[in-house]
Amino acid sequence: MKKTALKESSNNNDQSETIIPTLRISGIRALLVKEAVSICLERPRLMRKSRCAMEYIRETNLSVKRAITLAFVMANRKPVIYDGELIAGNMTSKRIAANYYPEGGSSQILEDIFCLGSRKTVPIKLSLLEKASLIYTGARHYFESIGWHAFGRPDRILSLWKYVFDAKRFIVTEAAGVSHQIPDYETVVNHGLKKADQTALIAIESGITPTGSPLNENQTAFYRSVRIVIQGIREMARNLAMEALNISNLSSTSAERKNELKIMAEGLARVPYEPARSFQEGLQACWLLHVCLNLEDFEQGISFGRLDQILYPLFRADIDSGKIDHKTAAELIASFQLKACETVPLFSRRLDAYFSGNTVGQGITLGGVDENGNDCTNELSGLFLDAFRQIKTREPNLHVRIHENTPSWFMEKCVEMLQDGCGSPAFFGDPAIINALQKAGMTEKHARNYAVIGCVELGSQGRTYHSSDAALCNLPLCLEMALNQGRSFGSIKREGAKTPAPENMKCFEDVLSAYRKQVRAMTDDVVRVIGWLEKAYAVHRTTPVNSMLTNGTLAQGYDVTWGGGEYDYTSIQIVGLADTGDALYAIKKLVFDKKRMTLPELVCILKNDFKDNEILSTELKRKFSKFGNGDSEVDSMTQLAADAFTDAVKGRRNTRDGKYLSGVYSMTCHTAFGRVTGAMASGRRRGAMLSNGLSPATGADVNGPTAVFRSAASIDNSNFANCVALNIRFDTSFMDGPLGKRLAAGLLSSYLVDQKGMQVQVNVVDVETLMAAKRNPEAYPGLLVRVAGYCAYFNDLEPSAQDEIIQRTAHAK
């Protein structure tokens, strides 16, 4: 494998300096790690209260009504500023809590109402009064939810259960919300919300959009909605500024803290409406808008994007003027990053099987190239890494962009973080990703300005409305149904397409044809169900905050849910790709090449889960080649498995006339889908976990990391414009010392640059530590692991997800 020589850079001032966490940062982190998780019901309470206001009662337009409600929530929330923090803005009314979204999917938590505090993973602390209020809120608002608006018809109600609550073929996540955005924070920092406010005012007063067309009723409502929520945001900032001054006036507040609070209050009186004047104000503006986006939609995948590029001019000016030094800047960033730890998702135990880890994926993207293709890694890129190394928390989700001119100091700093047990960053290859985004319709300049949404999803910052996690699909189940005429093994009901019986499949191409038909039928169902949800969003859950932070909407006067974004996508992902490729390879070899048995005989064995055929299961598992070992023949079968999906998705349009894109990642759906998937020709037994993202089947990669990268690079990633997730685990001995750092840096950069790999994320932890943490979780409260495209505390994972991480191949020297 060719070894890429990363570019040396002299622009690494203070990058070698080890920044020790301040007492402030250490203290905040300690509180957050031990704080119990709760549920905040302030948002639904304020939503109910807003509907009593005359402004709401008199309004007839639904999108304006929603804006009035959102503005009321923002303006009337209780402002909370915690001891020591330098960035203000509470996500909920509690230190660590999940917001309750009546119009989303929060009602599913009622399934656990009698065991919230005793759940094995992520227990939720609520008083009896709060539980009663939770039941009341869930019951009162259920029929206002998007799920009800989309599925609340006799011919659709079963689909709600099949594809949202008890998913087997696929699970639709849009029932909870779209979220998953990377807003235009550059405009917020440099111009403030005043620019959007004035644009909306001029359009309303003139009756003409900025593009010169007369306003219709919906466009007028859109501009009014923007102005209404901006006022709500300004009021929220003012309330926080007043709270900062109130705390500063307390006799118990130290002189040093008084000065910090005064600076904070001055900033909050200005941003995010006015442009930021300092690095701290830039961070503060981004954080407040982040809170508002979470209050508007829901908490999953709302990301910050390229903060090292957006905030660098302010950072550089403050450094050059002596206003701050690198240590102060790192403390500000660490305080900002710790704020991201205050929100969690709200999943019942049933849904936790699909999305385990108690994380929401608030992504920060660092490094990469600029719109002209030049490296733009800078000092701030390194400081974001340094700050995270101080805290080592599950949030935010750090992503780094790698290309042939990435400075060596930056790559080494990234690997040092892995050595230090941070679990971050994840690595993204600019060559492959920019190519895929251009193929999806972006201009080259816009593709070069991509940032990562949530886990691994992609968008051009501030330009893309992207429902990037709309659904996750069980690919191995499509192959199972292809071998059983559209039915799951053991089922008499056909859920897939009707395809020939095994005895009528005379060649391997017949198997492929049936498999492709099942994949297409599944995709048909996914697109239909998502369409129901998209239409409900456009009426009942417009997003004025997201819209004014997405290019294209203010010019046209269209909310993003109506198709106003410059780029519009919906993405669906596959789970179990390697399992499907391995099984296709085994079917071809066992039945059609070697003719050791007929296809009906093999199908009968699979239906019976290898009962009385354990020797065959072992042979298939251990002696038949698997994806992840650099074998071109089995890798080509995995490519065929992937092509069936990308071909089925290609050319589809969402209800906003945006494109459908494909991705390969799984969250923890590979464990949940595995439980409902039968035995496979690869030797996998019924109920076993499926492969994770683009990774080989668990334990199948036996030829070392270079073979894993060779197999992963063989898959045509140009069709996966929503990215892929490749997990690889290195034993601590592999990464030990300077030699381990150089070895890992060389392997990762070679894969991402020379082989044009798309993404890779690394776990560096030994199996003994993981097993000890599972036996005695109290002794490992902050053990970070990479799950899929995100990090989680090991103790927050459900047992099957913990087992999957333990069983991953640990590559050693």
DRENPADO-817274 format. One record per residue (C-alpha): residue in one letter; x negated, y negated, z. Coordinates in steps of 0.5 Angstrom, whole numbers, padded with zeros to 4 digits. Example, Ala and Ser with C-alpha at 12.3 -4.5 7.8 and 13.67 -1.06 7.14 Angstrom:
% residues 2
> rest:east:north:up
> a:-0025:0009:0016
> s:-0027:0002:0014
% end
This chain:
% residues 813
> rest:east:north:up
> m:0000:0000:0000
> k:-0003:-0007:-0002
> k:-0004:-0011:0004
> t:-0002:-0018:0003
> a:-0007:-0024:0006
> l:-0003:-0029:0009
> k:-0005:-0036:0007
> e:-0009:-0040:0013
> s:-0007:-0046:0015
> s:-0010:-0052:0019
> n:-0003:-0055:0021
> n:-0003:-0051:0027
> n:-0004:-0056:0032
> d:-0003:-0053:0039
> q:0000:-0047:0036
> s:-0005:-0043:0040
> e:-0004:-0046:0047
> t:0000:-0041:0052
> i:0006:-0045:0054
> i:0008:-0042:0061
> p:0015:-0043:0063
> t:0017:-0049:0068
> l:0020:-0048:0074
> r:0026:-0051:0071
> i:0027:-0046:0065
> s:0025:-0040:0070
> g:0030:-0042:0075
> i:0036:-0043:0069
> r:0034:-0036:0066
> a:0034:-0032:0073
> l:0041:-0035:0074
> l:0044:-0033:0067
> v:0041:-0026:0068
> k:0045:-0025:0074
> e:0051:-0029:0073
> a:0057:-0024:0072
> v:0061:-0025:0066
> s:0068:-0028:0066
> i:0074:-0030:0061
> c:0075:-0037:0061
> l:0083:-0039:0060
> e:0082:-0047:0059
> r:0083:-0047:0052
> p:0089:-0043:0051
> r:0092:-0048:0057
> l:0090:-0054:0054
> m:0093:-0052:0047
> r:0100:-0051:0051
> k:0099:-0057:0054
> s:0098:-0061:0047
> r:0104:-0059:0044
> c:0108:-0063:0049
> a:0105:-0069:0046
> m:0109:-0074:0042
> e:0104:-0074:0037
> y:0104:-0066:0036
> i:0112:-0066:0036
> r:0113:-0071:0031
> e:0108:-0068:0026
> t:0110:-0064:0021
> n:0104:-0062:0017
> l:0101:-0055:0020
> s:0094:-0057:0019
> v:0095:-0064:0022
> k:0098:-0060:0028
> r:0092:-0056:0029
> a:0087:-0062:0029
> i:0091:-0065:0034
> t:0091:-0059:0038
> l:0084:-0058:0037
> a:0082:-0065:0039
> f:0086:-0065:0045
> v:0082:-0059:0047
> m:0076:-0062:0046
> a:0078:-0069:0049
> n:0081:-0066:0056
> r:0076:-0060:0057
> k:0073:-0061:0064
> p:0066:-0063:0063
> v:0060:-0059:0066
> i:0053:-0061:0067
> y:0049:-0055:0071
> d:0043:-0057:0075
> g:0036:-0058:0071
> e:0039:-0057:0064
> l:0037:-0062:0059
> i:0042:-0061:0054
> a:0049:-0062:0056
> g:0056:-0059:0053
> n:0059:-0053:0057
> m:0062:-0047:0052
> t:0067:-0045:0057
> s:0069:-0047:0064
> k:0065:-0042:0067
> r:0057:-0041:0067
> i:0058:-0034:0063
> a:0064:-0033:0060
> a:0068:-0031:0053
> n:0073:-0036:0051
> y:0080:-0033:0050
> y:0083:-0035:0043
> p:0091:-0034:0042
> e:0091:-0035:0035
> g:0085:-0030:0034
> g:0084:-0023:0037
> s:0083:-0024:0044
> s:0089:-0020:0046
> q:0086:-0013:0045
> i:0082:-0015:0052
> l:0089:-0013:0055
> e:0088:-0006:0054
> d:0083:-0006:0059
> i:0087:-0010:0064
> f:0087:-0005:0070
> c:0079:-0004:0069
> l:0076:-0010:0067
> g:0071:-0010:0073
> s:0070:-0003:0073
> r:0068:-0002:0066
> k:0061:0001:0066
> t:0058:-0003:0060
> v:0060:-0011:0061
> p:0065:-0011:0067
> i:0069:-0018:0067
> k:0070:-0021:0074
> l:0077:-0024:0074
> s:0081:-0026:0080
> l:0088:-0023:0081
> l:0091:-0030:0079
> e:0087:-0030:0073
> k:0089:-0023:0071
> a:0096:-0025:0072
> s:0094:-0031:0068
> l:0091:-0027:0062
> i:0097:-0022:0062
> y:0102:-0028:0061
> t:0097:-0032:0056
> g:0096:-0025:0052
> a:0104:-0024:0052
> r:0106:-0031:0050
> h:0102:-0032:0045
> y:0101:-0026:0041
> f:0106:-0027:0036
> e:0102:-0034:0034
> s:0096:-0030:0032
> i:0093:-0029:0025
> g:0094:-0022:0026
> w:0101:-0022:0027
> h:0102:-0027:0021
> a:0098:-0023:0017
> f:0101:-0016:0019
> g:0107:-0018:0022
> r:0112:-0014:0017
> p:0114:-0007:0017
> d:0110:-0005:0010
> r:0104:-0008:0014
> i:0104:-0007:0021
> l:0101:0000:0020
> s:0095:-0003:0017
> l:0094:-0007:0023
> w:0093:-0001:0027
> k:0089:0003:0022
> y:0084:-0002:0020
> v:0083:-0007:0026
> f:0085:-0003:0032
> d:0083:0005:0030
> a:0079:0004:0024
> k:0076:0010:0021
> r:0075:0008:0013
> f:0073:0001:0015
> i:0074:-0004:0020
> v:0077:-0011:0019
> t:0074:-0016:0023
> e:0077:-0023:0020
> a:0083:-0021:0024
> a:0079:-0025:0030
> g:0077:-0030:0026
> v:0072:-0032:0020
> s:0067:-0036:0024
> h:0060:-0034:0021
> q:0057:-0041:0019
> i:0051:-0045:0018
> p:0054:-0052:0018
> d:0050:-0058:0015
> y:0047:-0060:0021
> e:0042:-0065:0017
> t:0047:-0070:0016
> v:0050:-0070:0023
> v:0043:-0071:0026
> n:0041:-0076:0020
> h:0048:-0080:0019
> g:0052:-0077:0025
> l:0060:-0076:0024
> k:0061:-0083:0023
> k:0059:-0082:0015
> a:0065:-0076:0015
> d:0070:-0081:0019
> q:0069:-0087:0014
> t:0069:-0082:0008
> a:0076:-0080:0011
> l:0078:-0087:0012
> i:0077:-0090:0006
> a:0080:-0084:0002
> i:0087:-0085:0006
> e:0087:-0092:0006
> s:0085:-0092:-0002
> g:0090:-0086:-0003
> i:0084:-0083:-0008
> t:0079:-0078:-0006
> p:0071:-0079:-0007
> t:0071:-0076:-0014
> g:0077:-0081:-0016
> s:0083:-0077:-0016
> p:0089:-0079:-0013
> l:0091:-0075:-0006
> n:0096:-0070:-0005
> e:0100:-0069:0001
> n:0095:-0063:0003
> q:0089:-0067:0002
> t:0092:-0073:0006
> a:0093:-0068:0011
> f:0086:-0066:0011
> y:0083:-0073:0011
> r:0087:-0074:0017
> s:0085:-0068:0021
> v:0078:-0070:0020
> r:0079:-0076:0023
> i:0083:-0073:0029
> v:0078:-0068:0031
> i:0072:-0073:0030
> q:0076:-0077:0036
> g:0076:-0071:0040
> i:0069:-0070:0039
> r:0067:-0077:0041
> e:0072:-0076:0047
> m:0068:-0070:0049
> a:0061:-0073:0049
> r:0064:-0079:0053
> n:0066:-0075:0058
> l:0060:-0071:0059
> a:0056:-0078:0059
> m:0060:-0080:0065
> e:0059:-0073:0068
> a:0052:-0075:0068
> l:0052:-0082:0071
> n:0057:-0079:0076
> i:0052:-0074:0078
> s:0046:-0079:0078
> n:0050:-0083:0083
> l:0050:-0078:0088
> s:0045:-0079:0094
> s:0043:-0072:0093
> t:0040:-0073:0086
> s:0033:-0074:0086
> a:0029:-0080:0083
> e:0027:-0075:0077
> r:0033:-0072:0076
> k:0037:-0079:0076
> n:0032:-0081:0070
> e:0034:-0075:0066
> l:0041:-0076:0067
> k:0041:-0083:0065
> i:0037:-0081:0058
> m:0042:-0075:0057
> a:0048:-0080:0058
> e:0045:-0085:0053
> g:0044:-0080:0048
> l:0051:-0077:0049
> a:0054:-0084:0049
> r:0051:-0084:0042
> v:0051:-0077:0039
> p:0054:-0074:0035
> y:0058:-0080:0032
> e:0052:-0084:0031
> p:0045:-0082:0028
> a:0040:-0079:0033
> r:0034:-0083:0035
> s:0030:-0078:0038
> f:0028:-0070:0038
> q:0032:-0069:0045
> e:0038:-0073:0042
> g:0038:-0069:0035
> l:0038:-0062:0039
> q:0044:-0065:0043
> a:0048:-0067:0037
> c:0047:-0060:0034
> w:0049:-0057:0041
> l:0055:-0061:0041
> l:0058:-0059:0034
> h:0056:-0052:0036
> v:0061:-0052:0042
> c:0066:-0055:0038
> l:0065:-0050:0032
> n:0066:-0045:0037
> l:0072:-0048:0040
> e:0075:-0049:0033
> d:0074:-0042:0031
> f:0071:-0036:0035
> e:0064:-0035:0038
> q:0061:-0030:0033
> g:0056:-0031:0028
> i:0056:-0039:0028
> s:0049:-0041:0027
> f:0044:-0047:0027
> g:0040:-0045:0021
> r:0033:-0049:0020
> l:0033:-0053:0026
> d:0025:-0053:0025
> q:0026:-0057:0018
> i:0032:-0061:0020
> l:0029:-0064:0027
> y:0022:-0064:0025
> p:0022:-0072:0023
> l:0025:-0073:0030
> f:0020:-0069:0033
> r:0014:-0071:0029
> a:0016:-0079:0031
> d:0016:-0077:0038
> i:0010:-0073:0039
> d:0006:-0079:0035
> s:0009:-0084:0039
> g:0007:-0081:0045
> k:0014:-0080:0048
> i:0014:-0073:0049
> d:0008:-0068:0048
> h:0008:-0060:0046
> k:0010:-0058:0053
> t:0016:-0063:0054
> a:0018:-0061:0047
> a:0018:-0053:0048
> e:0022:-0055:0055
> l:0027:-0058:0051
> i:0028:-0053:0046
> a:0028:-0047:0052
> s:0034:-0051:0055
> f:0037:-0051:0048
> q:0036:-0044:0047
> l:0039:-0042:0054
> k:0045:-0046:0053
> a:0047:-0040:0048
> c:0047:-0035:0053
> e:0053:-0038:0056
> t:0058:-0035:0051
> v:0060:-0028:0050
> p:0065:-0024:0046
> l:0071:-0021:0049
> f:0071:-0014:0047
> s:0076:-0008:0050
> r:0072:-0002:0051
> r:0075:0001:0045
> l:0072:-0005:0040
> d:0066:-0005:0044
> a:0064:0002:0041
> y:0064:-0002:0034
> f:0060:-0008:0037
> s:0057:-0006:0043
> g:0051:-0011:0046
> n:0055:-0017:0049
> t:0052:-0022:0044
> v:0055:-0027:0039
> g:0049:-0028:0034
> q:0047:-0035:0034
> g:0042:-0035:0029
> i:0036:-0040:0028
> t:0032:-0039:0022
> l:0025:-0041:0022
> g:0019:-0042:0017
> g:0020:-0040:0009
> v:0020:-0045:0003
> d:0023:-0051:0001
> e:0027:-0053:-0005
> n:0021:-0054:-0009
> g:0018:-0047:-0007
> n:0013:-0050:-0002
> d:0011:-0047:0005
> c:0015:-0051:0010
> t:0013:-0048:0016
> n:0011:-0053:0021
> e:0009:-0054:0029
> l:0016:-0054:0031
> s:0017:-0047:0027
> g:0012:-0045:0032
> l:0015:-0049:0038
> f:0021:-0045:0037
> l:0018:-0039:0038
> d:0014:-0041:0044
> a:0020:-0043:0047
> f:0024:-0037:0046
> r:0018:-0033:0049
> q:0019:-0037:0056
> i:0026:-0034:0056
> k:0026:-0027:0053
> t:0034:-0027:0053
> r:0039:-0024:0048
> e:0041:-0031:0045
> p:0039:-0034:0041
> n:0038:-0030:0035
> l:0031:-0032:0032
> h:0030:-0030:0024
> v:0023:-0032:0021
> r:0023:-0033:0013
> i:0016:-0030:0010
> h:0013:-0031:0003
> e:0006:-0030:0000
> n:0004:-0037:0003
> t:0007:-0036:0010
> p:0001:-0039:0015
> s:-0003:-0033:0018
> w:-0002:-0037:0025
> f:0005:-0036:0024
> m:0006:-0029:0023
> e:0001:-0027:0028
> k:0005:-0031:0033
> c:0011:-0027:0031
> v:0008:-0021:0032
> e:0005:-0023:0039
> m:0013:-0024:0041
> l:0014:-0017:0039
> q:0008:-0015:0043
> d:0011:-0019:0049
> g:0018:-0015:0049
> c:0022:-0021:0046
> g:0026:-0016:0041
> s:0025:-0022:0036
> p:0024:-0025:0031
> a:0027:-0021:0025
> f:0023:-0022:0019
> f:0026:-0024:0012
> g:0023:-0024:0005
> d:0024:-0030:0001
> p:0022:-0027:-0005
> a:0028:-0022:-0005
> i:0033:-0026:-0002
> i:0032:-0032:-0006
> n:0033:-0027:-0012
> a:0039:-0024:-0010
> l:0042:-0031:-0008
> q:0041:-0034:-0015
> k:0044:-0027:-0018
> a:0050:-0029:-0013
> g:0051:-0036:-0017
> m:0047:-0041:-0013
> t:0042:-0045:-0016
> e:0035:-0044:-0015
> k:0034:-0050:-0010
> h:0040:-0048:-0006
> a:0038:-0041:-0005
> r:0031:-0043:-0003
> n:0035:-0047:0003
> y:0038:-0041:0005
> a:0039:-0039:0013
> v:0041:-0033:0016
> i:0048:-0033:0019
> g:0049:-0029:0025
> c:0045:-0022:0025
> v:0043:-0022:0018
> e:0048:-0025:0013
> l:0046:-0031:0008
> g:0048:-0037:0006
> s:0045:-0044:0004
> q:0045:-0049:0010
> g:0051:-0053:0010
> r:0054:-0051:0003
> t:0057:-0044:0004
> y:0063:-0042:0007
> h:0062:-0035:0008
> s:0066:-0030:0011
> s:0060:-0026:0012
> d:0062:-0020:0016
> a:0069:-0019:0014
> a:0069:-0012:0014
> l:0065:-0006:0015
> c:0066:0001:0011
> n:0065:0008:0013
> l:0061:0010:0007
> p:0060:0018:0009
> l:0067:0018:0010
> c:0068:0017:0002
> l:0064:0023:0001
> e:0068:0027:0005
> m:0074:0025:0002
> a:0071:0026:-0005
> l:0070:0033:-0003
> n:0077:0034:0000
> q:0082:0031:-0005
> g:0082:0024:-0001
> r:0083:0027:0006
> s:0079:0027:0012
> f:0077:0034:0014
> g:0082:0037:0018
> s:0087:0032:0016
> i:0093:0034:0012
> k:0095:0026:0010
> r:0091:0023:0004
> e:0088:0016:0006
> g:0084:0016:0000
> a:0084:0017:-0008
> k:0087:0024:-0010
> t:0081:0027:-0013
> p:0079:0034:-0016
> a:0079:0040:-0011
> p:0072:0043:-0010
> e:0073:0049:-0015
> n:0074:0044:-0020
> m:0068:0040:-0020
> k:0063:0044:-0025
> c:0057:0040:-0024
> f:0054:0034:-0020
> e:0057:0029:-0024
> d:0064:0031:-0022
> v:0062:0030:-0015
> l:0059:0023:-0016
> s:0065:0021:-0020
> a:0070:0023:-0014
> y:0065:0020:-0009
> r:0066:0013:-0014
> k:0073:0014:-0014
> q:0074:0014:-0007
> v:0069:0008:-0006
> r:0073:0004:-0011
> a:0080:0006:-0007
> m:0077:0004:0000
> t:0074:-0003:-0003
> d:0081:-0004:-0006
> d:0084:-0003:0001
> v:0079:-0007:0004
> v:0080:-0013:-0001
> r:0088:-0013:0000
> v:0088:-0013:0007
> i:0083:-0019:0007
> g:0087:-0022:0002
> w:0093:-0022:0007
> l:0088:-0025:0013
> e:0086:-0031:0008
> k:0093:-0033:0006
> a:0094:-0033:0014
> y:0088:-0037:0015
> a:0090:-0042:0010
> v:0096:-0044:0013
> h:0096:-0043:0020
> r:0088:-0043:0022
> t:0085:-0049:0018
> t:0078:-0051:0021
> p:0077:-0059:0020
> v:0070:-0059:0024
> n:0067:-0053:0020
> s:0070:-0057:0014
> m:0067:-0063:0015
> l:0060:-0060:0016
> t:0061:-0056:0009
> n:0059:-0060:0003
> g:0064:-0060:-0002
> t:0070:-0061:0002
> l:0070:-0069:0004
> a:0069:-0070:-0004
> q:0075:-0066:-0006
> g:0080:-0067:0000
> y:0080:-0059:0001
> d:0079:-0055:0008
> v:0074:-0049:0007
> t:0080:-0044:0008
> w:0083:-0047:0002
> g:0077:-0046:-0002
> g:0073:-0053:-0001
> g:0066:-0051:0000
> e:0061:-0052:-0005
> y:0060:-0044:-0005
> d:0065:-0039:-0003
> y:0064:-0032:-0001
> t:0067:-0026:0003
> s:0062:-0020:0004
> i:0064:-0013:0006
> q:0058:-0008:0009
> i:0057:-0001:0008
> v:0055:0004:0014
> g:0052:0010:0013
> l:0048:0009:0007
> a:0042:0014:0008
> d:0047:0019:0011
> t:0051:0019:0004
> g:0044:0019:0000
> d:0041:0025:0004
> a:0048:0029:0003
> l:0048:0028:-0004
> y:0041:0030:-0005
> a:0043:0036:-0001
> i:0049:0038:-0005
> k:0045:0037:-0012
> k:0040:0042:-0009
> l:0043:0047:-0005
> v:0049:0048:-0010
> f:0048:0045:-0017
> d:0040:0046:-0018
> k:0038:0052:-0013
> k:0045:0055:-0014
> r:0045:0058:-0007
> m:0052:0057:-0006
> t:0058:0054:-0009
> l:0061:0048:-0008
> p:0068:0051:-0005
> e:0063:0055:0000
> l:0059:0049:0002
> v:0066:0045:0003
> c:0069:0051:0008
> i:0062:0051:0012
> l:0063:0043:0013
> k:0070:0043:0015
> n:0068:0048:0020
> d:0062:0044:0023
> f:0057:0049:0021
> k:0060:0054:0026
> d:0057:0061:0025
> n:0052:0057:0020
> e:0047:0054:0025
> i:0041:0056:0021
> l:0043:0053:0015
> s:0045:0046:0019
> t:0038:0046:0022
> e:0035:0048:0015
> l:0039:0042:0012
> k:0037:0037:0017
> r:0029:0039:0018
> k:0027:0042:0011
> f:0031:0038:0006
> s:0028:0031:0004
> k:0031:0025:0007
> f:0031:0018:0006
> g:0026:0014:0009
> n:0020:0019:0007
> g:0018:0016:0001
> d:0021:0022:-0003
> s:0023:0018:-0010
> e:0028:0024:-0011
> v:0032:0023:-0005
> d:0031:0016:-0005
> s:0034:0016:-0012
> m:0041:0019:-0009
> t:0041:0014:-0004
> q:0041:0009:-0010
> l:0047:0012:-0013
> a:0050:0012:-0006
> a:0049:0004:-0006
> d:0051:0003:-0013
> a:0058:0006:-0012
> f:0059:0001:-0007
> t:0056:-0005:-0011
> d:0059:-0003:-0017
> a:0066:-0003:-0013
> v:0065:-0010:-0010
> k:0062:-0013:-0016
> g:0067:-0018:-0020
> r:0072:-0018:-0014
> r:0075:-0025:-0012
> n:0078:-0027:-0006
> t:0084:-0031:-0005
> r:0080:-0038:-0005
> d:0077:-0036:-0012
> g:0070:-0034:-0008
> k:0066:-0028:-0010
> y:0066:-0022:-0006
> l:0058:-0020:-0004
> s:0056:-0013:-0001
> g:0051:-0012:0005
> v:0048:-0006:0009
> y:0048:-0007:0016
> s:0053:-0003:0022
> m:0053:-0007:0028
> t:0054:-0001:0032
> c:0060:0002:0028
> h:0055:0007:0026
> t:0056:0011:0033
> a:0064:0009:0032
> f:0065:0011:0025
> g:0060:0017:0027
> r:0065:0020:0032
> v:0071:0020:0026
> t:0066:0023:0021
> g:0066:0031:0019
> a:0060:0035:0018
> m:0055:0033:0012
> a:0051:0037:0007
> s:0045:0033:0010
> g:0046:0038:0016
> r:0049:0032:0021
> r:0054:0035:0025
> r:0061:0033:0026
> g:0062:0027:0031
> a:0054:0025:0031
> m:0052:0018:0030
> l:0051:0015:0022
> s:0045:0012:0020
> n:0044:0004:0022
> g:0044:-0001:0016
> l:0039:0001:0011
> s:0035:0005:0016
> p:0034:0013:0015
> a:0038:0017:0019
> t:0036:0018:0026
> g:0030:0022:0027
> a:0029:0023:0019
> d:0023:0019:0018
> v:0017:0023:0019
> n:0012:0021:0015
> g:0010:0014:0018
> p:0012:0007:0017
> t:0009:0006:0010
> a:0014:0011:0008
> v:0020:0008:0011
> f:0018:0001:0007
> r:0017:0005:0001
> s:0024:0008:0001
> a:0027:0002:0003
> a:0024:-0002:-0002
> s:0026:0003:-0007
> i:0033:0001:-0006
> d:0035:-0005:-0011
> n:0037:-0011:-0006
> s:0039:-0016:-0011
> n:0046:-0013:-0011
> f:0046:-0014:-0003
> a:0046:-0022:-0003
> n:0049:-0021:0004
> c:0043:-0018:0006
> v:0041:-0011:0009
> a:0038:-0009:0016
> l:0032:-0005:0017
> n:0031:-0002:0024
> i:0024:0000:0025
> r:0021:0002:0032
> f:0014:0002:0034
> d:0011:0005:0040
> t:0008:0000:0045
> s:0001:0004:0043
> f:0002:0002:0036
> m:0002:-0005:0037
> d:-0003:-0006:0043
> g:-0008:-0011:0043
> p:-0011:-0015:0037
> l:-0012:-0009:0032
> g:-0004:-0007:0033
> k:-0003:-0015:0032
> r:-0006:-0015:0025
> l:-0004:-0008:0023
> a:0003:-0010:0024
> a:0003:-0016:0021
> g:0000:-0013:0015
> l:0005:-0008:0014
> l:0011:-0013:0015
> s:0008:-0018:0010
> s:0006:-0013:0005
> y:0013:-0010:0005
> l:0017:-0017:0005
> v:0012:-0020:0000
> d:0009:-0015:-0004
> q:0014:-0010:-0004
> k:0020:-0015:-0004
> g:0023:-0012:0002
> m:0029:-0016:0004
> q:0029:-0015:0012
> v:0026:-0012:0017
> q:0027:-0012:0025
> v:0022:-0009:0030
> n:0023:-0005:0037
> v:0017:-0005:0041
> v:0019:0000:0047
> d:0017:0006:0049
> v:0022:0012:0050
> e:0020:0013:0057
> t:0022:0006:0059
> l:0029:0007:0055
> m:0030:0013:0059
> a:0029:0010:0066
> a:0033:0004:0064
> k:0039:0009:0062
> r:0038:0013:0069
> n:0037:0007:0073
> p:0040:0000:0070
> e:0039:-0004:0076
> a:0032:-0004:0075
> y:0032:-0006:0068
> p:0036:-0012:0068
> g:0033:-0016:0062
> l:0031:-0011:0058
> l:0031:-0013:0051
> v:0032:-0008:0045
> r:0034:-0009:0038
> v:0041:-0006:0036
> a:0042:-0008:0029
> g:0041:-0015:0027
> y:0041:-0018:0034
> c:0038:-0017:0041
> a:0042:-0014:0047
> y:0040:-0013:0054
> f:0040:-0005:0054
> n:0044:-0005:0060
> d:0050:-0008:0056
> l:0050:-0003:0051
> e:0055:0003:0051
> p:0052:0010:0052
> s:0052:0012:0045
> a:0049:0006:0043
> q:0043:0007:0048
> d:0042:0014:0046
> e:0042:0012:0038
> i:0036:0007:0040
> i:0032:0012:0045
> q:0033:0017:0039
> r:0030:0013:0034
> t:0023:0015:0031
> a:0018:0011:0035
> h:0012:0010:0030
> a:0005:0011:0033
> k:-0002:0010:0031
% end
